[in-house]
């Protein structure tokens, strides 16, 4: 079978096969899954490190941690609560430890290097989204997975969120018939959205732009909801708010003469976790966590608009704004017999004011929080009535998706998956390729076909 046909035929099953064969790979009572993790930032330490150790310590064990920054490594080991070896050299770690599962939570543009080396060393790999940042690296990961027979799973936690899962159920039930068009708009506020421009994400050679780093979440949801593959993308994007678009700038927030004038001033000294993890360890690699978001070297977009055509002829209008006064989204599915609308974080729909500064911290927290409220989905029938569907609201761990994703991976890998929550390399590829195609469309001012980018063949119906 030719490589092209192999990927087309098996790509959608990759995550499933990894989950059907538990990542710990052993019956109850046998040895634990030996995990190594490369990348010890906030996400790696909190979600993939400490939470896994606390919740699944009976079936997994951390065998090694790796990062180029030795200070962050020691901090990570203490915060996760393990006493495993630490390495600043990834190749040395793989050679000495030989883990069963490698978790990759590094800078996006380096994911491919660690994924491929992990596969070739005999590991299954669990990677943070995006799987990688361009089409060449994407193809290399697909090839390495085929070559080694090992599996890659992509951490698409949003699929598991309660509101997003209920939308998937309504679409699978064809509640408003076949879907013809989708409007999807995501709003990052002036706290969360601005923070991307302080960090390494502000450089396209690191993050691939927010069309890849952030929007890969949203494109994956669209692919999953629509149950088809994208075939063509056209986009606009520009940098009009952050970066060079200001009259003043500083070295970073700690060394700035404009703290009284800048509404985006971030006092990192008031955040102990940031001080201990990042500031205390700047001397090792020079990474500055409170960089000036007005620095002229920023080269990603802060507003983006994307048109996507799917193989089943669904058309999508998508936008991402990074300086909204509020954080949230709105989505509408236009079907043959009606329309489904849903939203989150729209202030005038809520009875009380929400602290935009605290919203993202609550979203990223792994502490369970039952708000007692509901997320709303409005189903409107053509020539008929309206039905309000209420979904119990969860405001922690990406709408409850974080814990459900980890349970599926570590605790219940063989559980039925009727809605196809599990995501493998094909899912990772199709989501990031929309972002890559959008970026290329902006740069080259033309529609870009997904088939131009890798040898994956888009399907009208996903397998």
Secondary structure, DSSP 8 states (H G I E B T S, - for coil): --HHHHHHHHGGGHHHHHHHS-TT-S-TTS--EEEEEE--SHHIIIIIIIHHHHHHTTTEEEEEEE-S-HHHHHHHHHHHT---EEES-HHHHHHHH--SEEEE-S-GGGHHHHHHHHHHTT-EEEE-SSS-SSHHHHHHHHHHHHHH---EEE--GGGGSHHHHHHHHHHHTTTTSSEEEEEEEEEEETTHHHHTTTSGGGSHHHH--HHHHTHHHHHHHHHHHHTS-EEEEEEEEE--SSTT-SS---SBGGG-TTTTT-TT---GGG-HHHHHHTGGGHHHH---TTB-TT-TT--S-SEEEEEEEETTS-EEEEEEEEEESS-EEEEEEEESSEEEEEEE--GGGSSS---HHHHHHHHH--S--EEEEEEEEEEEETTS-EEEEEEEEE-STTTTHHHHHHIIIII-TTS--TT-----HHHHHHHHHHHHHHHHHHHHTS-EEGGGTSS----SS--
